[in-house]
């Protein structure tokens, strides 16, 4: 495991389009699937990462709490499942069902979606406004495995609430930290820095 932080993609960046399959339903999921929603959240997650394991209950709570709000949420796994079998579609489906995840969960087999979003770690969060401009990227909250800070989802929840209420979001945002995305050999993006 290589501890990695968010790339902190420039605020105002337009949400890249994508087309993936929801492993829970078999349905095609794209940016357009959420076009009626005021806000859009992309979460890059995996199953085996201790940082995701640490926050998985809060992720489930957050998805449940915002299920009936004007926000579209999608979870994406981009790890190389040929090496990390916990991140195979079958295993991810099991994980999503265990966690009662109420949002689409997609497997980005080609890793191209992670690249266009400049995702670098799990977990990594990207929140877009109604014009699909990036307004928040970074951490869920200050809690990390072993630091004994309560898990609340504060940073991400505050950003979501601000978007839904047409309020300003501070640009002073902290990067997420976690395991690096497990790139296929030779498929590492230019922004990948394993020395993090």
C-alpha positions in Angstrom: 0.0 0.0 0.0 1.2 3.5 -0.9 -0.4 6.3 1.1 -1.6 8.7 -1.6 -3.6 12.0 -1.5 -6.1 13.5 -3.8 -4.8 15.3 -6.9 -7.0 18.3 -5.9 -8.3 18.8 -9.5 -8.9 22.5 -10.2 -12.2 23.8 -8.9 -14.6 24.8 -11.7 -13.5 21.8 -13.9 -16.5 20.4 -15.8 -17.5 16.8 -14.9 -16.1 14.4 -17.5 -18.7 12.1 -19.1 -18.4 8.4 -18.6 -20.3 5.2 -19.4 -20.1 2.3 -17.0 -22.3 -0.6 -15.8 -23.9 -0.6 -12.4 -22.8 -4.0 -11.0 -25.9 -4.0 -8.8 -28.5 -3.7 -11.5 -26.6 -4.3 -14.8 -27.9 -0.9 -16.0 -25.7 1.5 -18.0 -24.7 4.6 -15.9 -23.4 7.8 -17.4 -23.1 11.5 -16.4 -26.5 12.0 -18.2 -28.1 9.5 -15.8 -28.1 12.2 -13.2 -29.0 15.2 -15.4 -32.1 16.0 -13.4 -30.2 16.4 -10.2 -28.9 19.7 -8.7 -25.7 18.1 -7.5 -23.6 15.2 -8.5 -21.1 13.2 -6.4 -18.5 10.7 -7.7 -16.9 8.5 -5.0 -13.9 6.4 -5.9 -13.9 3.4 -3.5 -12.6 -0.1 -3.2 -13.2 -3.0 -0.9 -9.9 -4.0 0.7 -8.3 -0.6 1.4 -8.1 0.0 5.2 -9.1 3.7 4.6 -12.3 2.7 2.9 -12.9 0.0 5.5 -12.6 2.8 8.1 -15.3 5.0 6.5 -17.6 2.4 5.0 -20.4 2.8 7.6 -20.4 6.6 7.2 -20.4 6.2 3.4 -23.5 4.0 3.7 -25.1 6.6 6.1 -24.3 9.5 3.8 -25.8 7.7 0.8 -28.9 6.9 2.8 -29.3 10.4 4.2 -29.1 12.0 0.8 -31.1 9.3 -1.1 -34.2 11.5 -1.4 -32.3 14.8 -1.9 -31.6 16.5 -5.2 -28.2 14.9 -5.6 -27.0 12.0 -7.8 -24.3 9.8 -6.3 -22.2 7.1 -8.0 -19.5 4.9 -6.5 -16.7 3.7 -8.8 -14.0 1.2 -8.4 -11.0 1.5 -10.8 -8.6 -1.0 -9.2 -7.0 -3.7 -11.3 -9.2 -6.6 -10.4 -7.0 -9.2 -12.1 -4.5 -8.7 -9.2 -6.8 -7.3 -6.5 -9.6 -9.9 -6.5 -11.5 -8.1 -3.7 -12.2 -5.5 -6.3 -13.7 -7.8 -8.9 -17.3 -6.9 -9.8 -18.6 -10.0 -7.9 -16.8 -9.0 -4.8 -17.8 -5.3 -5.1 -21.4 -6.4 -5.4 -21.2 -8.4 -2.3 -19.6 -5.4 -0.5 -22.3 -3.0 -1.7 -25.0 -5.4 -0.5 -23.3 -5.8 2.9 -23.2 -2.1 3.3 -26.7 -1.5 2.0 -25.2 0.9 -0.5 -28.2 2.8 -2.0 -26.3 4.2 -5.0 -25.0 2.7 -8.3 -21.6 1.0 -7.9 -19.6 0.7 -11.1 -16.4 -1.1 -12.0 -14.1 1.0 -14.2 -12.2 -1.9 -15.8 -10.3 0.2 -18.3 -9.4 2.7 -15.6 -10.2 5.5 -18.0 -12.8 7.1 -15.8 -10.4 7.3 -12.9 -7.9 9.0 -15.3 -10.4 11.7 -16.6 -11.4 12.5 -13.0 -7.7 12.4 -11.9 -8.7 10.1 -9.1 -5.6 8.9 -7.2 -6.7 7.2 -4.0 -9.4 5.3 -2.3 -11.5 7.0 -1.0 -11.5 10.0 -3.4 -14.5 12.4 -3.7 -15.6 14.8 -6.5 -18.7 17.0 -6.0 -20.2 19.0 -8.9 -22.9 21.7 -8.9 -26.0 21.9 -11.2 -23.8 23.2 -14.0 -21.6 20.2 -13.4 -18.6 22.3 -12.3 -16.4 20.9 -9.6 -17.1 22.6 -6.3 -15.5 20.2 -3.8 -12.8 17.6 -4.0 -11.0 16.1 -1.0 -11.7 14.3 2.2 -14.8 13.0 3.8 -13.7 14.4 7.2 -10.6 14.4 9.4 -11.0 10.8 10.6 -8.3 8.3 9.6 -7.5 4.8 10.8 -5.9 5.0 14.2 -6.3 8.8 14.8 -9.4 8.4 17.0 -11.2 11.4 15.4 -14.9 10.6 15.2 -16.2 9.7 11.8 -18.9 12.3 10.8 -18.5 12.9 7.1 -18.5 16.6 8.1 -16.4 18.1 5.2 -18.3 16.3 2.4 -21.7 16.8 4.1 -21.1 20.5 4.5 -20.2 20.8 0.8 -23.2 18.8 -0.4 -25.5 20.9 1.8 -24.0 24.1 0.5 -24.6 23.1 -3.1 -28.2 22.0 -2.4 -28.8 25.4 -0.7 -27.1 27.5 -3.3 -24.4 28.6 -0.8 -20.7 29.3 -1.4 -18.3 26.5 -0.6 -14.9 27.4 0.8 -12.0 26.7 -1.6 -9.9 25.8 1.5 -10.3 22.0 1.1 -8.3 19.2 2.5 -7.2 16.3 0.3 -8.5 12.8 0.9 -5.9 10.2 1.8 -5.9 6.5 1.2 -4.4 3.6 -0.7 -3.3 4.5 -4.2 -5.5 3.3 -7.1 -4.1 0.0 -8.2 -3.2 0.8 -11.8 -2.7 -2.0 -14.4 1.0 -2.3 -15.3 1.9 0.3 -17.9 -1.4 2.1 -17.4 -0.3 4.5 -14.7 -1.4 8.1 -15.5 1.1 10.9 -15.7 -0.1 12.4 -12.4 0.5 9.1 -10.5 3.3 9.5 -7.9 3.9 6.3 -6.0 6.3 8.2 -3.7 3.4 9.9 -1.9 
